Amino acid sequence: MRAKAALGFGAVVLGVVVGCGARTGLLVPPPEGIDGSLLVSGKVDLLFMIDNSGSMGDKQELLRQAIPDLLDRLIRPKCIDDSGNILGDSVNGACTTGHLEFKPVPDIHIAVVSSSLGGAGSDACPANQPNPIDSSLLAHDDDQGHLLNRTSNADQPVAEAQPSNFLAWFPDVEANKGNPKPPVTAIDNPSTLIARFQDLVGGVGQYGCGFEAQLESWYRFLIQPDPYDQIQLDTSTPPKASLTGVDATLIKQRHDFLRPDSLVLIVQITDENDAWSDPLWLNGYGWTVRTQSFPGGPGLGAGPRGTTECDQPVNPQNPNTTGPNNPDCTSCAFPTSNKPVAGTPIGQDPNCLACAGGTTTCPTKGWYTPAAPTVPIAAADGLNVRYTNDMRRRYGLDPQWNIQRYVDGLKSYQVPDRTGENHDSSQYSKTQKNCTNPLFAKSLPNGTDVSNATLCKLQLGSRTPDLVYYLVIGGVPWQLLAQDPNNASVPLKRTLDSSDWQKILGTDPATFQLSGIDPHMIESTAPRQGLPPPGSPDNSDPINGREWNTLESTAAIDLQYACVFDLPQPKDCTAPQFANACDCVGPATNADGPPLCDPNVRTTQIRGKAYPTIRELRVAKGLGDQGVVASICPRVTSASYFEVLFTRIRKSIAP
């Protein structure tokens, strides 16, 4: 959603992955009839969720360069000693010293989904819009959670991925005896597999929807029992959204891609927070939060204020009913309604009778002012900063899904279909998990029958939660993952303990308790305390350069950065090929603008950046050992970001 610079990972790599620590709550007992001892697989189903919003081109190119490391490791595992230390490469599936970390994987499915699911019923991100660089192509604002099969060559498909839009490594007939051949062209040459996967990554592009659905895209493809076909608005004023039909294409792709006994690895690559709205929030008004003209407001992307209860601090002794968790923390967008506990009119709340940020003049009382260079930062707002983990405090509303929905989606045998969902994130416990989770089903429907009985009442298969891994490569400083934050040559931590997570997320981000959080991980439009202020030298802070005047963003208003890093190649932001994908243009070239621009030629971008990816990190933490974290801001360019991941999945690939 935010205007983003292209972020490099380093020439071939992205930085080392770090695991999330204890597996608290993960080892759920398998249902009756499921063999809970099954914890290994000779197959891998690898799903990449790649953010395709502005400036992702550099990241995708560097990911393409890292692909050989990933696939070679699966096909040609390392030799290790008894302590798990790498001794060298294997040759023809054997080690001269030590032993194989796991057998070469003879059966791999590889697929890609993007972060673009459209506007969720709003006028944002309409489908079939032209690509801003080549009007003969589409911008891909709504990829529908479908598996992507397009390349950077005019969106042409990869032949080997047809017709089911994924790649299959299936080289050894003897090793795969008894396994069905995939419904795509089986690849038996490593160079071909690498090249075709690189083609798929290159075709994701960077002109997708700025309201990224980083979590919802993989949930929709892998887990949602009955993914909708369309979001429709009725004729009421304002209109309400409804979900219609079932996406039979997605159901068929899921059927073809996902095996019941594979190790499933979800790799999510993004540099900002999840920005999806539940379309049916507030009885169908989820779209209102992602439109430039929020009903009743001043327009230009400005949102409503939260009531005074939202501004109060959270009482650690009573976190669930204080501060933004107070039931009377609601939105000035509903002035004619009453607060649920106090019973007083929302429109009479002091915040709803005044301008934001202590200003005395504003377009609409009870609302933020559309962002502009002359508007105080505390009063300014815009769509570009709408989606953070702080929405309820800032706006008195939260239209996003509860994080636990995504955690449960990767470890629960039962999940809700559309009828079982609860559309109030604070009431997630009332969700009715009335369907078998497709991720744990014995077999999957193929889309020819989309009745509820066919989609929902599936027999459980042999996969257990220990065969599902989630890797998020996102906005968190590598220093917060390091054994020694001042020494990039020392290995990163293989697990994160509670003190590490407190620095990354605070005491409890679910209840807005941020005590102990590192200031770089605070989502804020204003400069954060303890960090070099705007106007300081661009390298004042080794993690994010410095704070900056976020009203000088190319998108009118922005958030402070979690981290920045040097781009492998500077970008001339005046060049046509970087249209809508460069930070150093317009007001951002001012001296107190983002610390990403060449100090001598301000229209040249020399650094990339990332925002705190709080929601994605919360999912990783919730998954315990099955969640893995890496920084999208690389500390070095020579360490594979999959390294710790492989130490984690050794136990789950057939020895």
N, C-alpha and C positions, 0 to 999 in steps of 0.2 A: 504493500500500500504506500509506504513512504518512498520518496524519491531517493534512489540508492545508487551509489557508485558501484562499478564492477569490482568484485572482490576476488583476488587471486589467492590460491592455496599454497603457492610455491610450485616450482616447475613440474613436479610429478605427483606431489603429495599434498595432504591437507592438514597435517598435524596429528599427533597421537591421540587415540581414543582413550577415554577413561571410564571405567565402570562405576556403577552407582552404589555399590555397597551391599548391605544385608538384604536378604530376600524376604523381608517381613511381609507376611500376608500373601506371598506368591504361591506357595506350595499348597494350593487348594486341593482337597481330596478329590480324586476322580470319581465320577458317578459309578454306581454299581454296574459291573460288567466291563469296565475299562481297566486294562492292565496298567496300573500306575507305575510299574517298573520300567516301562518303555520310555527311555530317555535318550535314545540315539537314533540316527537316521542315516541312510546312505544317499539321501536326496536333499537338495537345497532349492527352495523357491525364494528367489531374491527379488523384492519389490523396491524400487527406488521411487521416492516422492521428491521431485525436483521443483523447487520454486521457479516459476517462469515469469515473474514480474520484472520490472525494469532493472537493468544493470546486471542481470544474471549471466550474460553472455560470457564474461571472463571466467566466472566460476565454472560454468559448464565446460568451457574449453579445458580448464585445468583438471576438472574431474575426468574428462576424456583421457587426459594424459596419465591419470592415476589408475585407470581401469586395468591396465596390464598387471599391476601389482595385486589387485584384488583377485582377478580371475586366475592368475598364475598360482596364487597361494592355495586356492581351492583345488586346482587341477594337479599342482605339484607342491604338496605340503612340505613344510620345513622338517629338518631333523632336530630333535631336542634331547636334552639330558633328562634325568629323572626329576629335576627341579623345574622343568619347563623352560629352561633357557635355550635359546636357539643356537645351534651349532653350525648350521649351514643348510644348503639346498639338498633335497633328495634327487636321486637320479634313477629314472625308470621305476619309481615307486619303492626305492630302497635307500638305506643310509649306510655309509661306510663307518660312521661313528654315531653313537646315540640311537634313537629310534624315531619313527615317524610320529608326528603329533596326531595325525589321523590318516586314514587311507585316502588316496586321491578320490575325489568325489566324481562318480561316473555319470551323474544325472542331475543337471542343473537347469532350472527355468529362470529366466531373467526378464523383467518387465519394468516399465516406467509409467507413472502417472504424474500429472502436473498439479500445481496448487490452485489452478483456475477452475472454479465452479460457477462463475458468473455472478450476478448481482443478488441472488437469493430473493428474487421478486422485485428488487429495486430497479431504477433506471441506470444503475452503474453497471459497467462491463457488459453491454449488450452483445449478443452473439453476432457473428459474421461481420465484424468490423474490419476494415482494411489494415494491414500491417503498415505502420508509419514509415518504414523504410522502403517497402516494395508493395505498392497498392494492388498488385496482382495476387498477393497472398493475403491470408487472414491473420488477424492478431491473436487468435486463440484465447479469447476471454472466457470461454466456457468449454473446457475439455470433458466435462460431465463425469469425471472420475473413471473414464475409459482408459484402457491401456493404449499408449501412444505408439503409432508406427509412422513416423515421418522423419525426414532428414533435413539438414540445412540446405540441401539441393532442391529448392522450390517445393519443399514439403513432400517430396517423393518418398514412397514407402520402401522399407527394407524387405527385399523379396523373401529372405529366410524367415521373417517374422509373420508372414501371411499364412493363413487368414486370421489367426487368433491374436496377433499383435504382441507376441513375445518371442524370445530366442530360447533355443533348447540345446544344451550341451549333452550329447548322447552318443559318445564315440565308440564304445566297446559293447558289441552285441552280447558277448559272453557275460560281461560284468552286469549287463542289464537284463539278463535272462529273466523272464517272468514279468518284467515291467512293460507296460504298453508304450508304443512309440508315441511321441507328442504330436498334436495336431498342427504342427508347423514343420518346416524343413529341419531335420536333425543335423546339427553341426558336429563334425568330428575333427576339425582342425583348429587348434588354439588361436592361431593368427586370424582366422576367419571370425571366430567368436568375438575376439577383442575388437576387430574392426567394425563388425556389425553393431556391437553394443555402443561403441563410440559414435556410430552414425545415429543411433537412437537418441543418445544424450545430446548430440549437436542439434537434433531436430526439435528439442523441447522449446528452445527460443526464449526470448526475454520480453515478449510483448503480450503477456497474458494479463489477467485481472490483477489490479493492485490490491484488491481485498482478498488476500490469499487464504485459501482453505487448507492450510498445511496438514491439519489433523483430520479434518472431515474427508479429504480426498482418499486417503488410504482406508479410513473407516468405511466409507461408502463402498469402495471396491471390495474389500476383504470381508466385511463383517455385517453391514446392514442387510437383514434378511430380505427386505422388499424395497430396494432403492426406487425412489420416485422417478417417473418419466419426465414430468414437467412441474414447474411452480406456476400457478395461475392466480391472478388477482380478480376478485369479483367486482361488481358494479357499485358497491357501497362507497360512502365518502367519509373518511379515506378508505380505500379498498383493503380487503383482507386477503391474505394469501392462503392457498390450499395446495396440497400435494396430490397430483393425479397420476394414475397409471403406474406401471412398473417398467423399469428399464431392462427390457429383455436382452439387449445387446450386452450390457454389463454382466447380467446373470450368465450369459453364454461364455464371456471371456473369463469370468471367475471359474466356471466349471472346467474350462480347458487349461487354465494356468495352475490352479491350486490343487495339489495332491493331498490325500488324507494322512500321509505318513512322512511328510517331508519336514526338514527343519525350515522354518519360515523366518526370513530376515528382512525387516523393514528398515531401509536407510532413508532418513529424512534430511534434506539439505536446504537450509533457509537461513536468512540473516535478519529476520524480524519475527514479531509475535504473530501467532495464529489470529486470523481476522475473519472468522466465519460467524454469521448470525444464524441461529435457529429460525427458519422461515415462519414457524408457527408460534414463536414467542408471543406472549400477550394476545393469544387468540388470533394469530395471523398477522401481527404487525411487526415481525422481525425485520422486514424490508425497510422500515422507517429509519432505522439507525444507520443505514448505509446509503442514504440519499442526500443530495445537496440541499434539498428543501424539506427538512424535518417538519412535519405538520405542526403549525402553530409558532414556528420559530422565525428568525430573521433571514434564513436562507444562507447561501454561500458556505454550506457545510457546518455552520455553528450548531451546537447541541444545547440541550437544556441543562440547568444546574441541578445538583442534588439538594435536598432539603438540609436544614442545619444539622440534623442528626448524622448525616453522612460525613460532616466535617469533624465530628468528635473523635477523640482517640479511642482505640480499642482497649478495653480493660482486660488484661491477661487473665484475671480471675474469672471473667465472665465474657469470653470473646464472642460467643455466638449471638449475643443480643446487644452488643455495644458497638459504637462507631458505625461503620458502613454495614455491619451485620444487624443493627437495630431494625426491626420490622418497619419502623417509621422513617427509615432512610429510604426515601422514594424520590420521584422526579417532579420537577416543576413543569414538566410537559403535561401533567395531569391536574391542572389547577382546580377543576370542579369536583374532584374526588376527595375523599377524606383519608387521613392517615389511619392505617389499620388498627393501631393501638390507642393512640391519643384521641382519635375520632374527630380531630379538628381539620378544617379545609386545608388542603395542600397549598392552594393559592394564597393563603394567609401566612404561610411560613416566611420568615424574614428574608431568606435567600430568594424566594420567589417574588418578592416585592422590590428587589434591588438588583443593581447591575453586578456583574462578576468582578472579582479582582479589586474590590474597593473603589472602583470608578463610580462617578456620579452620573455619567451619560452613557447610554447604550441604545441600540436599536430596539431591543425588547427586554423588559425587566424579567428576571428569572431565567435568562438565557445568556450564554457566552456571546461575545462579539466576534464576528467573522475576522479572521486573522489578517493583519496588515502591519507594515513596519512601524506605524504610529500607535498601534494598540498595545497597552501594557500586556506583558506575557501572561500574567495571572488572569487576564480577562479574555484572552484570545483562544479561539478554537477553530477546528477544521477537520474534515474527514480524514486527513492524513494522520491524525493522532487519536482517532476514535477508539481503536481497538488496542487496549492494554489490559494488564491484569488488574488495573485500578479503575475500571469502568464504573463500578457501582458507587465508589466514593465520589468520583468526578461528576457523574451524570444522574446518580440515583436509580440506575437501571443496569441490567446485565442480560443481554439477549443471547449470550453464548452458551454452548452446552457446558455442563459441569465436567471438569477434568476427569472425574471418576468414570464417566461414560467411556472414555478412550482407554483408561487403564483396564476397566472391566472387559472391554472389547478384545483385549489381548490376553486375558487370562481366565475369563469366565465361560463356562460351558453353555450358559443361557444368556441371551440378550433380548432386548425388546424389539418387536417390529414397530411400525409406525403407530399402531394403535396402543402399544404399551409404553410409549415414550411419555415422560413428564416434561413439559416445556417451561418449567420454572427451575432454573439451575439450583436454587436454594432448596428445592423439594425433590432432589434426585432420588432420595431413599424411597419415594413413592413409585418409582419406575417399576413397571411390570415386565419382568424378564420372562417372556412367554414363548420364546422361540429358541431352537437349537442354534448356537453360534456356528455359522458356516465354517469358521476357522477350525472347528473341532468336529466337523461332520464326517461321516464315513463316505458319503458320496454327495454330490451337489447337483441341483437341478440345472438343466441346460437351456432354459429360457423358452422352451416350447409351451410349457404350462406355467403360468405365473399365478396360479391360485394360491390362497393362503396356506392350504394344507400342504401343497407341494413345496413352497418356499420356507415354511416355518417348522413343520414337523419332520425334521431330519433325524436319522439315526446317528448316534455318536460314533466316531471313529477312534483311531488309536493315538492320535496326536494329543499330547499333554501340554500344559503351559510352559514346561521346561524346553520345549522345542520351538518357542517363539521368542525372537529377540527384536529389540527396537533400538536403533542407533540414531541419535539426533546430532547432527553437525550444525551448531547454531551459535547464537550470539552470547558468548560467555568468554571472558578473558582466559587465555591459556594459563595465566599466572594463578588463577583460582583452582586449576586442576593439577598444579605442579608440586613436586616434592620441594623444589627450591625455586620460588618465583623470580629470583634474581639470577638464575643460572639456567640458560636454555639447553645446556648440554646434559643436564641431569634428567633421567627419565621422569615422565609424569606418573602420578599416582594411578595404581591399577584399580583401586576402589576409593570411593568417597565416603567419609564418615559424617556424622551429624554436624560436626563443626564446619566441615567443608560445605555442606548443603546450607548451613545457616548463612555463610558468606554469599552463596549464590542466590538463595531464594528468601532469606530472612527466616524468622522463627516459624512462621506458618503463613504462606501466601494465600491459602484458602480463606483465612479470616483476617487478612490484611495486617498481620503482625510482621513487621519488617525489622525488628530488632536484630542487630548483628549483621545485617546485609552489607556487602561491599557497595560503596556509593556508585560504582560503575554499573551495577545491576539495578539501580533504581530507575524506573520509567518516569521521565520528567521532561517537560518542555522548557523549564527554567534551569539555570545552572545549579548543579548540586553542590552541597556543602562539602568542603574538604578537597575539592578538585580545582586545578588552575582555572581561573575565570576566563571569559572571552577577552581577547586582546593579548593574552599571554602568548609567548612563542609556541608555534605549532607542535613542538616536541617537548613541551613542559611536563607532560605526563607520559610515562613509558607505555601506558596501556591504551589510552584513548586520545593522546595528543594534548587536549585541553577541552574545556567546555566551550560552547559557541552560542551565538545569537540565533536561536532556531526560527526566528521570524524572518531570517534571511535565507531560508530554504527555497529550493526551486518549486516546492509545493505549498508555499505561504507559511506553513508552520510545520515543525518537525519535533522529534525527540532527540535527547542527548544519546551519545553512543556508548555501547558497552566496551567496544574495542576498535582499534584501527590498525592497519598494517600497510606496508609498502606494496604497491602493485608491481608485478614483474615488468610491466611495460607502461610508461606514462600514457595518458590518453588526452588527445587534443579535443576538448569538449565542443569546439566549434566545428568539428568535422561531421558531415551528414550521417555517417555510419553510427555515430553515438547519440543521435537524436533520442531524447527521452530516456537516456541510459547513462547520464553523466551528471555529476554533482556541481562542477565548477562552471556554472553559467549564471547570468543575471545577478541578482543580489548576493548569491552565494560566493561571489568573487571578492566581496568586501573583506577587509582584514580581520574582522571578528566573526566572519562566516565559518563554515565547517573547516576543521584542520586537515583538509584533504587535498588542498590545492598547492601547486608550486608557488612559493612566496614571491618569485620573480616574474612568473607568467601565470597569473591567477586563473586563466582559462584552461590550464593544463592540470589534470588530476593525477596525483602521484600516490595517493593512498586509497585503500578501500576501507569499509567500515561495516559494523554490525550493530544492531540494536539488541537490547535484552530479549531473548526469546523465552520469556517466563513460562508460558503455558506448555510449550513443548518440553521444557526442562522439568516441569512438574509431572508430566507423564512419565518421563524417564525415571525420576525419583520414585514414583509410585510403583514402578515395575521391579524395583530392587535389582537383583543380579541380572535380570533379563533386559534391563535398560542400560544403555551405554551412551556416554557423552563425549563429544569432541568440540573444540573451539573452531569456529569458522575463520578466526583470525590466527593464522599459523605462527608458531614461534620459530620454526626452522623450516627449511625446504627439503630436508633429506630424510625425514622419518615418516613411515607410512601411517596414515591415520587409521588403518584397519588393524594395527598390531595388537593392541589390547583386546580388540574384538575377537581375534582368532584365539587368544588364550582363553577367552570366555566360552567359545563354542566348541572347543576341543572335546568337551565331555558329551556333546550332543551329536557329533558326527561319528558314524560307526567306526570303531577302532580297527 
